[in-house]
């Protein structure tokens, strides 16, 4: 796909970043429809809880691949409990409403991506990401951003009058 992007005119040094952006958008939009827009708020809470469980469990092997798989499984399990106990609904009507929902989905994807990528070493990620992508997803500042922004977006969307 990166070769295709360079053939259509994307500079080769940015083709990896553009490809990452395309994947990011596809996953975010797919997440919106899979989870259902009314459950995205619950997913934010489930990701936070799952991250804490995986990060602080002393019995989980240090393998980044195993941690990533366990994170996915625990997110699924916690999400199914959280969506019933703590429903967070994002009300959306029209194009602006759907834009809000997709924004939240994209922020969730960024948060999960940042969590998973932080478990891999820089050497493991060197061949897959450009310096710009690494700065956006796994730098110290980016990790803080992806940890705080989903909650802020969720609260901002929930507290706005429609």
Helices and strands as residue ranges (DSSP letters): H 2-7, H 12-35, G 37-39, H 40-56, H 64-85, H 94-118, H 122-125, H 131-137, H 140-159
